[in-house]
Amino acid sequence: MHVMRGSEAPSGKGTTFTGDVTLTRLLGGEPGNITVASVRFEDGARTNWHDHPGEQVLYVVDGEARAGTADEELRAGAGDIIYMPAGERHWHGAVEGQSMTHLSITTEGPPTWYEAVE
């Protein structure tokens, strides 16, 4: 058992997003392990299309989130959870006019990134 200090977690701007996004890696990074990241999306920012080899859970900390697949777009607020099964191609981010922070929890391996959302 050990404690990971959030103040010591590496942060950076992502290249697989549209808009201003800061990602802080809180836990993980080893293949096959759980990964936890805090992701801050400024006004209307969102990810590119992507999928994960394992499940992804997003816990909305503040603001209003939006997430979509080819078939639907959903919204979620602070305290809500968005679940994506393994292999589901999707995107997520903040609604227009708001910023949003979520915790991203993935169960195995890094995502495969695709093009920006139109």
LUMROTOR-294320 format. One line per field, with one value per residue: x, y, z of N, C-alpha, C, O, CB in turn; residue in one letter. Coordinates in nm, 4 decimals, always signed. Glycine has a CB too. Layout:
N
n_xx: (X;...)
n_yy: (Y;...)
n_zz: (Z;...)
ca_xx: (X;...)
ca_yy: (Y;...)
ca_zz: (Z;...)
c_xx: (X;...)
c_yy: (Y;...)
c_zz: (Z;...)
o_xx: (X;...)
o_yy: (Y;...)
o_zz: (Z;...)
cb_xx: (X;...)
cb_yy: (Y;...)
cb_zz: (Z;...)
res: (a;...)
***
This chain:
118
n_xx: (+0.0850;+0.0449;+0.0657;-0.0215;+0.0702;-0.1290;-0.0303;+0.2166;+0.1807;+0.2290;+0.1487;+0.0027;-0.0524;-0.2699;-0.2435;-0.4396;-0.6856;-0.9528;-0.9470;-0.8715;-0.7133;-0.6152;-0.4333;-0.3839;-0.1927;-0.2769;-0.2541;-0.1040;-0.0298;+0.1209;+0.1199;-0.1778;-0.2658;-0.4833;-0.5634;-0.5730;-0.6794;-0.6995;-0.8851;-0.9069;-1.1247;-1.1501;-1.3853;-1.6042;-1.4166;-1.2968;-1.2271;-1.0523;-1.1953;-1.1844;-1.0934;-1.0854;-0.8911;-0.9841;-1.2441;-1.3834;-1.4388;-1.5898;-1.5908;-1.7676;-1.6454;-1.6764;-1.8734;-2.0347;-2.0552;-2.0168;-2.0669;-2.0105;-2.1089;-2.1101;-2.3805;-2.5197;-2.5437;-2.4675;-2.5324;-2.3856;-2.3660;-2.1944;-2.0947;-2.2103;-2.1707;-2.0151;-2.0124;-1.8114;-1.7951;-1.5395;-1.3654;-1.5549;-1.6034;-1.5655;-1.6108;-1.5440;-1.6068;-1.6309;-1.9398;-2.0466;-1.9669;-1.9090;-1.6723;-1.5191;-1.4347;-1.3228;-1.2687;-1.0882;-1.1021;-0.9457;-0.9243;-0.7321;-0.4407;-0.3421;-0.5459;-0.6611;-0.6159;-0.8062;-0.9363;-1.0221;-1.3343;-1.6032)
n_yy: (-0.1161;+0.2270;+0.5879;+0.8151;+1.1333;+1.3940;+1.6452;+1.5891;+1.4687;+1.4225;+1.6749;+1.7987;+1.9513;+1.8156;+1.6533;+1.5355;+1.6518;+1.8911;+2.2259;+2.3754;+2.1731;+2.0122;+1.7469;+1.5419;+1.2918;+1.0660;+0.8046;+0.5021;+0.3913;+0.1794;-0.1025;-0.2942;-0.2253;-0.0423;+0.2913;+0.6244;+0.9484;+1.3025;+1.5251;+1.8355;+2.0252;+2.3116;+2.5709;+2.4193;+2.2405;+1.9212;+1.5656;+1.3958;+1.1489;+0.8219;+0.4938;+0.2366;-0.0410;-0.1655;-0.1147;+0.2188;+0.4619;+0.7635;+1.0083;+1.2838;+1.5739;+1.8551;+2.1107;+2.0693;+1.7811;+1.6357;+1.3576;+1.1330;+0.8944;+0.7433;+0.7245;+0.8607;+1.1426;+1.2340;+1.4041;+1.5008;+1.5835;+1.7284;+1.4775;+1.2735;+0.9676;+0.8440;+0.5685;+0.3681;+0.0860;-0.1614;-0.1075;+0.0629;+0.3205;+0.6603;+0.9991;+1.2739;+1.5600;+1.9089;+2.0939;+2.3489;+2.6810;+2.6233;+2.5052;+2.1933;+1.9291;+1.5972;+1.2741;+1.0220;+0.6811;+0.3957;+0.0519;-0.1065;-0.0707;+0.1849;+0.4307;+0.4090;+0.6546;+0.8649;+1.0738;+1.4278;+1.5331;+1.6194)
n_zz: (+0.0000;-0.0714;-0.0830;-0.3306;-0.4054;-0.5083;-0.5658;-0.6647;-0.9042;-1.2557;-1.4933;-1.7968;-2.1205;-2.3585;-2.6837;-2.8230;-2.8324;-2.8817;-2.8255;-2.5005;-2.2774;-1.9791;-1.8526;-1.5763;-1.4552;-1.2233;-1.1275;-1.2304;-1.5635;-1.6256;-1.8414;-1.8526;-1.5991;-1.3727;-1.4566;-1.3468;-1.4040;-1.3726;-1.5549;-1.7008;-1.8806;-2.0623;-2.1556;-2.3659;-2.4725;-2.5981;-2.6320;-2.9001;-3.1227;-2.9863;-2.8573;-2.6040;-2.4834;-2.2575;-2.0083;-1.9525;-1.7069;-1.6294;-1.3901;-1.3092;-1.1775;-1.1552;-1.3224;-1.6469;-1.8355;-2.1630;-2.3719;-2.6412;-2.8951;-3.2215;-3.2481;-3.0428;-2.8118;-2.4844;-2.1709;-1.8577;-1.5108;-1.2219;-0.9968;-1.1397;-1.3310;-1.6201;-1.8292;-2.0384;-2.2367;-2.3090;-2.6123;-2.7292;-2.9526;-2.8960;-2.7665;-2.5383;-2.3248;-2.2255;-2.2090;-2.4390;-2.3425;-2.0807;-1.8361;-1.7355;-1.5133;-1.4970;-1.3478;-1.4950;-1.5288;-1.6246;-1.7285;-1.8559;-2.0471;-2.2928;-2.4730;-2.8176;-3.0510;-3.2677;-3.5338;-3.4984;-3.3540;-3.5569)
ca_xx: (+0.0000;+0.1165;-0.0120;+0.0295;+0.0353;-0.1776;+0.0561;+0.3375;+0.1416;+0.2661;+0.0398;+0.0423;-0.1539;-0.2785;-0.2424;-0.5498;-0.8041;-0.9885;-0.9627;-0.7722;-0.7331;-0.5006;-0.4440;-0.2945;-0.1901;-0.2760;-0.2179;-0.0953;+0.0574;+0.1787;+0.0274;-0.2582;-0.3072;-0.5803;-0.5095;-0.6630;-0.6322;-0.7894;-0.8783;-0.9777;-1.1630;-1.2005;-1.5074;-1.6357;-1.3099;-1.3308;-1.1278;-1.0737;-1.2520;-1.0900;-1.1487;-0.9963;-0.8926;-1.0641;-1.3520;-1.3508;-1.5385;-1.5650;-1.6635;-1.7686;-1.6152;-1.7453;-1.9156;-2.1245;-1.9847;-2.0889;-1.9954;-2.0858;-2.0694;-2.1642;-2.5262;-2.5857;-2.4671;-2.5238;-2.4789;-2.3764;-2.3206;-2.1099;-2.1420;-2.2570;-2.0720;-2.0348;-1.9444;-1.7869;-1.7408;-1.4181;-1.3772;-1.6556;-1.5465;-1.6390;-1.5415;-1.6054;-1.5517;-1.7186;-2.0402;-2.0136;-1.9961;-1.8711;-1.5555;-1.5567;-1.3284;-1.3644;-1.1690;-1.0953;-1.0504;-0.9445;-0.8859;-0.6115;-0.3785;-0.3728;-0.6456;-0.6243;-0.6695;-0.8483;-0.9498;-1.1017;-1.4799;-1.6548)
ca_yy: (+0.0000;+0.3538;+0.7075;+0.8984;+1.2732;+1.4636;+1.7603;+1.5405;+1.4021;+1.4982;+1.7384;+1.8541;+1.9766;+1.7033;+1.6790;+1.4586;+1.7250;+2.0173;+2.3214;+2.3787;+2.0600;+1.9754;+1.6111;+1.5116;+1.1458;+1.0426;+0.6668;+0.4075;+0.4078;+0.0481;-0.1840;-0.3910;-0.1744;+0.0670;+0.4259;+0.7301;+1.0812;+1.4164;+1.5951;+1.9639;+2.0741;+2.4492;+2.5992;+2.3463;+2.1519;+1.7785;+1.4733;+1.3378;+1.0141;+0.7217;+0.3787;+0.1792;-0.1875;-0.2045;-0.0216;+0.3525;+0.5268;+0.9057;+1.0652;+1.4291;+1.6424;+1.9843;+2.1515;+1.9803;+1.7017;+1.5751;+1.2419;+1.0847;+0.7886;+0.7734;+0.7177;+0.9427;+1.2341;+1.2416;+1.5067;+1.4579;+1.6897;+1.6932;+1.3620;+1.1695;+0.8758;+0.8001;+0.4395;+0.3224;-0.0502;-0.1826;-0.1042;+0.1565;+0.4443;+0.7688;+1.1233;+1.3396;+1.6909;+2.0064;+2.1557;+2.4852;+2.7833;+2.5789;+2.4201;+2.0706;+1.8385;+1.4617;+1.1709;+0.9133;+0.5556;+0.2929;-0.0752;-0.1670;-0.0174;+0.3196;+0.4370;+0.4296;+0.7853;+0.8862;+1.2105;+1.5215;+1.5263;+1.7279)
ca_zz: (+0.0000;-0.0676;-0.1153;-0.4391;-0.3781;-0.6268;-0.5938;-0.7308;-1.0287;-1.3759;-1.5687;-1.9259;-2.2221;-2.4508;-2.8282;-2.8816;-2.7895;-2.9446;-2.7170;-2.3940;-2.1865;-1.8963;-1.8012;-1.4644;-1.4342;-1.0794;-1.0962;-1.3401;-1.6769;-1.6554;-1.9202;-1.7800;-1.4687;-1.3679;-1.4712;-1.3018;-1.4424;-1.3611;-1.6834;-1.6973;-2.0123;-2.0608;-2.2320;-2.4883;-2.5204;-2.5962;-2.6859;-3.0328;-3.1190;-2.9371;-2.7865;-2.5029;-2.4833;-2.1403;-1.9768;-1.9030;-1.6228;-1.6079;-1.2776;-1.3289;-1.0518;-1.1611;-1.4555;-1.7201;-1.9359;-2.2745;-2.4252;-2.7558;-2.9872;-3.3540;-3.2427;-2.9407;-2.7275;-2.3506;-2.0813;-1.7191;-1.4223;-1.1076;-0.9223;-1.2327;-1.3880;-1.7585;-1.8468;-2.1740;-2.2405;-2.3883;-2.7576;-2.7814;-3.0074;-2.8317;-2.7319;-2.4228;-2.2924;-2.1608;-2.2943;-2.4815;-2.2438;-1.9457;-1.8177;-1.6663;-1.4720;-1.4611;-1.3242;-1.5932;-1.4750;-1.7286;-1.6686;-1.9145;-2.1677;-2.3412;-2.5804;-2.9577;-3.0873;-3.4066;-3.5777;-3.4185;-3.3719;-3.6439)
c_xx: (+0.0902;+0.0235;+0.0571;-0.0194;-0.0059;-0.0902;+0.1842;+0.3085;+0.1809;+0.1429;+0.0928;-0.0760;-0.1521;-0.2762;-0.3567;-0.6833;-0.8292;-1.0171;-0.8548;-0.8030;-0.6028;-0.5270;-0.3395;-0.3040;-0.1718;-0.2266;-0.2031;+0.0009;+0.1244;+0.0778;-0.0457;-0.3069;-0.4157;-0.5054;-0.6150;-0.6001;-0.7412;-0.7730;-0.9669;-0.9979;-1.2138;-1.3183;-1.5197;-1.5294;-1.3549;-1.2178;-1.1523;-1.1492;-1.1447;-1.1657;-1.0423;-1.0018;-0.9692;-1.1730;-1.2973;-1.4698;-1.4959;-1.6524;-1.6528;-1.7535;-1.6846;-1.7777;-2.0132;-2.0480;-2.0785;-2.0022;-2.0787;-2.0219;-2.1228;-2.3166;-2.5931;-2.4876;-2.5410;-2.4623;-2.4810;-2.3202;-2.2357;-2.1747;-2.1925;-2.1390;-2.1127;-1.9516;-1.9311;-1.7305;-1.6151;-1.4502;-1.4791;-1.5881;-1.6314;-1.5515;-1.6096;-1.5364;-1.6536;-1.8220;-1.9933;-2.0539;-1.9605;-1.7382;-1.5986;-1.4312;-1.3892;-1.2428;-1.1925;-1.0282;-1.0593;-0.8828;-0.7668;-0.5668;-0.4225;-0.4793;-0.5803;-0.6942;-0.6993;-0.8613;-1.0307;-1.2492;-1.5223;-1.7766)
c_yy: (+0.1232;+0.4672;+0.7790;+1.0410;+1.3421;+1.5807;+1.7195;+1.4748;+1.4871;+1.5499;+1.7892;+1.8781;+1.8609;+1.7466;+1.6065;+1.5187;+1.8425;+2.1141;+2.3029;+2.2712;+2.0336;+1.8390;+1.5902;+1.3623;+1.1167;+0.9035;+0.5893;+0.4460;+0.2774;-0.0341;-0.2859;-0.3436;-0.0689;+0.1991;+0.5246;+0.8634;+1.1835;+1.4966;+1.7192;+2.0119;+2.2164;+2.4594;+2.5225;+2.2517;+2.0060;+1.6953;+1.4507;+1.2060;+0.9186;+0.6010;+0.3230;+0.0275;-0.2444;-0.1015;+0.1155;+0.4041;+0.6720;+0.9512;+1.2167;+1.4975;+1.7781;+2.0198;+2.0530;+1.9143;+1.6646;+1.4614;+1.1867;+0.9657;+0.8299;+0.7846;+0.8113;+1.0367;+1.2466;+1.3582;+1.4541;+1.5723;+1.6367;+1.5799;+1.2488;+1.0875;+0.8417;+0.6740;+0.4072;+0.1806;-0.0569;-0.1775;-0.0077;+0.2863;+0.5613;+0.8936;+1.1798;+1.4719;+1.7780;+2.0580;+2.2964;+2.5839;+2.7446;+2.5054;+2.3008;+1.9929;+1.7014;+1.3785;+1.0633;+0.7909;+0.4518;+0.1663;-0.1430;-0.0933;+0.1215;+0.3163;+0.4382;+0.5575;+0.7921;+1.0373;+1.2956;+1.5018;+1.6451;+1.7918)
c_zz: (+0.0000;-0.1093;-0.2298;-0.4135;-0.5072;-0.6656;-0.6657;-0.8664;-1.1493;-1.4503;-1.7007;-2.0155;-2.3203;-2.5957;-2.8982;-2.8401;-2.8823;-2.8312;-2.6114;-2.2900;-2.1108;-1.8346;-1.6927;-1.4366;-1.2855;-1.0425;-1.2258;-1.4489;-1.7150;-1.7349;-1.8326;-1.6449;-1.4824;-1.3805;-1.4243;-1.3403;-1.4131;-1.4899;-1.6757;-1.8401;-1.9964;-2.1578;-2.3642;-2.5399;-2.5127;-2.6544;-2.8348;-3.0136;-3.0670;-2.8829;-2.6940;-2.5098;-2.3633;-2.1182;-1.9370;-1.8229;-1.6068;-1.4919;-1.2896;-1.1934;-1.0464;-1.3049;-1.5166;-1.8334;-2.0494;-2.3260;-2.5395;-2.8235;-3.1237;-3.3501;-3.1435;-2.8720;-2.5952;-2.2746;-1.9387;-1.6366;-1.3088;-1.0280;-1.0095;-1.2846;-1.5300;-1.7765;-1.9949;-2.1684;-2.3271;-2.5370;-2.8137;-2.8259;-2.9575;-2.8188;-2.6077;-2.3961;-2.2236;-2.2595;-2.3305;-2.3718;-2.1011;-1.9495;-1.7344;-1.6302;-1.4471;-1.4242;-1.4277;-1.5325;-1.5860;-1.6715;-1.7336;-2.0390;-2.2083;-2.4506;-2.7185;-3.0011;-3.2369;-3.4324;-3.4797;-3.4508;-3.4571;-3.5832)
o_xx: (+0.1965;-0.0842;+0.1782;-0.1397;+0.0710;-0.0768;+0.2534;+0.4006;+0.1677;+0.0450;+0.2114;-0.1865;-0.0457;-0.3036;-0.3695;-0.7808;-0.7391;-1.1037;-0.7602;-0.9058;-0.4946;-0.6306;-0.2211;-0.4099;-0.0648;-0.1641;-0.2803;+0.0968;+0.1790;-0.0400;+0.0150;-0.3834;-0.4370;-0.3981;-0.7327;-0.4827;-0.8601;-0.6616;-1.0864;-0.9014;-1.3108;-1.3463;-1.4539;-1.5502;-1.4404;-1.1257;-1.2588;-1.1645;-1.0271;-1.2874;-0.9246;-1.1075;-1.0142;-1.1920;-1.1826;-1.5850;-1.3806;-1.7743;-1.5434;-1.8378;-1.7450;-1.7178;-2.0670;-1.9849;-2.2007;-1.8793;-2.2016;-1.9022;-2.1750;-2.3763;-2.7121;-2.3664;-2.6623;-2.3540;-2.5665;-2.2371;-2.2082;-2.2934;-2.2155;-2.0242;-2.2295;-1.8332;-2.0286;-1.6292;-1.5892;-1.5490;-1.4903;-1.5234;-1.7533;-1.4339;-1.7209;-1.4229;-1.7521;-1.7957;-1.9104;-2.1622;-1.9795;-1.6976;-1.7030;-1.3340;-1.4942;-1.1301;-1.3056;-0.9126;-1.1682;-0.8010;-0.7053;-0.6477;-0.5265;-0.5011;-0.4610;-0.8163;-0.6290;-0.8031;-1.0982;-1.2848;-1.4813;-1.8334)
o_yy: (+0.1245;+0.4438;+0.8010;+1.0641;+1.3483;+1.6127;+1.8044;+1.4305;+1.6095;+1.4773;+1.8187;+1.8307;+1.8139;+1.8623;+1.6152;+1.4474;+1.8880;+2.0869;+2.2262;+2.2769;+2.0326;+1.8176;+1.6170;+1.3120;+1.1399;+0.8857;+0.6083;+0.5206;+0.2654;-0.0357;-0.3544;-0.4151;-0.0134;+0.2168;+0.5108;+0.8883;+1.1549;+1.5315;+1.7098;+2.0366;+2.2395;+2.3659;+2.5566;+2.1877;+1.9710;+1.7472;+1.4824;+1.1582;+0.9332;+0.6058;+0.3575;-0.0282;-0.3590;-0.0114;+0.1284;+0.3921;+0.7007;+0.9345;+1.2724;+1.4814;+1.8128;+1.9664;+1.9655;+1.9807;+1.6624;+1.4689;+1.1923;+0.9394;+0.9403;+0.8468;+0.8396;+1.0150;+1.2674;+1.4055;+1.3734;+1.6493;+1.5171;+1.5851;+1.1386;+1.1318;+0.8140;+0.6724;+0.4177;+0.1571;+0.0320;-0.2352;+0.0038;+0.3538;+0.5621;+0.8931;+1.1388;+1.4942;+1.7280;+2.0652;+2.3552;+2.5722;+2.8244;+2.4511;+2.3053;+1.9907;+1.6899;+1.4082;+1.0182;+0.7961;+0.4230;+0.1708;-0.2299;-0.0585;+0.1704;+0.2128;+0.4648;+0.5690;+0.7343;+1.1181;+1.2438;+1.4593;+1.7583;+1.8842)
o_zz: (+0.0620;-0.1643;-0.2272;-0.4014;-0.6031;-0.7837;-0.7217;-0.9352;-1.1461;-1.4680;-1.7151;-1.9893;-2.3604;-2.6274;-3.0204;-2.8159;-2.9528;-2.7481;-2.6291;-2.2226;-2.1695;-1.7717;-1.7134;-1.3991;-1.2292;-0.9380;-1.3198;-1.4297;-1.8247;-1.6993;-1.7502;-1.5801;-1.5902;-1.3229;-1.4575;-1.3127;-1.4271;-1.5289;-1.6479;-1.9125;-1.9242;-2.2329;-2.4625;-2.6430;-2.4312;-2.7174;-2.8876;-2.9012;-3.1005;-2.8651;-2.7042;-2.5392;-2.3674;-2.1999;-1.8940;-1.8645;-1.5746;-1.4953;-1.2815;-1.1053;-0.9449;-1.3982;-1.4488;-1.9157;-2.0347;-2.3235;-2.5364;-2.8122;-3.1391;-3.4380;-3.1574;-2.8731;-2.5930;-2.3087;-1.9025;-1.6847;-1.2998;-0.9958;-0.9597;-1.2825;-1.5576;-1.7428;-2.0694;-2.1027;-2.4082;-2.5824;-2.9357;-2.7458;-2.9741;-2.8554;-2.5745;-2.4384;-2.1692;-2.3796;-2.2610;-2.3145;-2.0092;-2.0523;-1.6694;-1.7057;-1.3839;-1.4637;-1.4459;-1.4903;-1.6358;-1.5797;-1.6716;-2.1251;-2.1643;-2.5135;-2.7330;-2.9900;-3.3198;-3.3600;-3.3908;-3.5607;-3.4315;-3.6415)
cb_xx: (-0.0970;+0.2409;-0.0271;-0.0177;+0.1540;-0.3176;+0.0908;+0.4087;-0.0104;+0.3504;-0.0243;+0.1398;-0.1296;-0.4026;-0.1083;-0.5421;-0.7888;-1.1123;-1.1004;-0.7679;-0.7788;-0.4737;-0.4271;-0.3309;-0.0755;-0.4139;-0.3236;-0.2269;+0.1605;+0.2195;+0.1027;-0.1813;-0.1879;-0.6643;-0.4671;-0.6894;-0.5920;-0.7584;-0.9226;-0.8991;-1.2709;-1.0876;-1.5142;-1.6657;-1.1803;-1.4606;-1.1311;-0.9367;-1.3034;-0.9985;-1.1987;-1.0344;-0.7496;-0.9752;-1.4393;-1.3155;-1.5530;-1.5942;-1.6074;-1.8998;-1.4634;-1.6598;-1.7958;-2.2474;-1.9247;-2.1209;-1.9696;-2.1027;-2.1245;-2.1218;-2.5659;-2.6530;-2.4481;-2.5015;-2.5601;-2.2886;-2.4383;-2.0860;-2.2493;-2.3345;-2.0586;-1.9938;-2.0209;-1.6900;-1.8464;-1.3525;-1.4094;-1.7645;-1.5417;-1.6896;-1.5437;-1.5988;-1.5013;-1.6369;-2.1793;-2.0846;-2.1392;-1.9803;-1.4373;-1.6513;-1.2550;-1.4419;-1.1768;-1.0270;-1.1298;-0.8662;-1.0002;-0.6362;-0.4045;-0.2459;-0.7332;-0.6647;-0.5712;-0.9843;-1.0135;-1.0586;-1.5554;-1.6890)
cb_yy: (-0.0006;+0.3492;+0.8016;+0.8454;+1.3482;+1.5111;+1.8324;+1.4418;+1.3743;+1.4108;+1.8541;+1.7630;+2.1127;+1.6246;+1.6361;+1.3103;+1.7735;+2.0025;+2.3079;+2.5181;+1.9322;+2.0821;+1.5072;+1.5957;+1.0787;+1.0633;+0.6005;+0.3890;+0.5126;-0.0262;-0.2560;-0.5142;-0.1168;+0.0627;+0.4548;+0.7218;+1.0850;+1.5041;+1.5017;+2.0702;+1.9825;+2.5514;+2.7452;+2.4412;+2.1726;+1.7527;+1.3393;+1.3153;+0.9697;+0.7815;+0.2698;+0.2283;-0.2411;-0.2181;-0.0779;+0.4501;+0.4549;+0.9896;+1.0138;+1.4757;+1.6597;+2.0951;+2.1673;+2.0574;+1.5751;+1.6801;+1.1324;+1.1941;+0.6461;+0.6654;+0.5811;+0.8536;+1.3747;+1.1100;+1.6389;+1.3308;+1.7649;+1.8168;+1.4035;+1.2329;+0.7470;+0.9126;+0.3263;+0.4185;-0.1486;-0.3176;-0.2369;+0.1860;+0.4409;+0.7246;+1.2271;+1.2493;+1.7595;+2.1233;+2.1593;+2.5205;+2.8175;+2.4879;+2.4975;+1.9843;+1.8912;+1.3954;+1.1135;+0.9537;+0.5099;+0.3408;-0.1669;-0.3134;-0.1077;+0.3874;+0.5611;+0.3057;+0.8963;+0.8126;+1.2137;+1.6691;+1.5260;+1.6750)
cb_zz: (+0.1220;-0.1589;+0.0087;-0.5807;-0.3124;-0.6044;-0.4644;-0.6405;-1.0300;-1.4695;-1.4883;-1.9944;-2.2950;-2.4242;-2.8890;-2.8389;-2.6446;-3.0425;-2.6542;-2.3282;-2.2647;-1.7858;-1.9147;-1.3365;-1.5178;-1.0236;-1.0040;-1.3986;-1.6480;-1.5245;-2.0326;-1.7622;-1.3939;-1.2360;-1.6187;-1.1469;-1.5924;-1.2320;-1.8016;-1.6133;-2.0785;-2.0990;-2.2604;-2.5925;-2.4378;-2.6740;-2.6099;-3.1094;-3.2607;-2.8279;-2.8857;-2.3613;-2.4832;-2.0130;-1.8646;-2.0205;-1.4833;-1.7374;-1.1395;-1.4002;-1.0350;-1.0968;-1.5456;-1.7746;-1.8729;-2.3885;-2.3145;-2.8545;-2.9423;-3.4545;-3.2111;-2.8368;-2.7962;-2.2748;-2.0924;-1.7051;-1.3668;-1.0167;-0.8301;-1.3512;-1.3021;-1.8632;-1.7739;-2.2488;-2.2936;-2.3527;-2.8051;-2.6741;-3.1655;-2.6933;-2.8516;-2.2979;-2.4169;-2.1031;-2.2239;-2.6159;-2.2502;-1.8852;-1.7497;-1.7531;-1.3451;-1.5768;-1.1784;-1.7294;-1.3467;-1.8545;-1.6725;-1.9479;-2.2783;-2.3937;-2.5637;-3.0497;-3.0477;-3.4360;-3.7134;-3.4454;-3.2337;-3.7839)
res: (m;h;v;m;r;g;s;e;a;p;s;g;k;g;t;t;f;t;g;d;v;t;l;t;r;l;l;g;g;e;p;g;n;i;t;v;a;s;v;r;f;e;d;g;a;r;t;n;w;h;d;h;p;g;e;q;v;l;y;v;v;d;g;e;a;r;a;g;t;a;d;e;e;l;r;a;g;a;g;d;i;i;y;m;p;a;g;e;r;h;w;h;g;a;v;e;g;q;s;m;t;h;l;s;i;t;t;e;g;p;p;t;w;y;e;a;v;e)
***
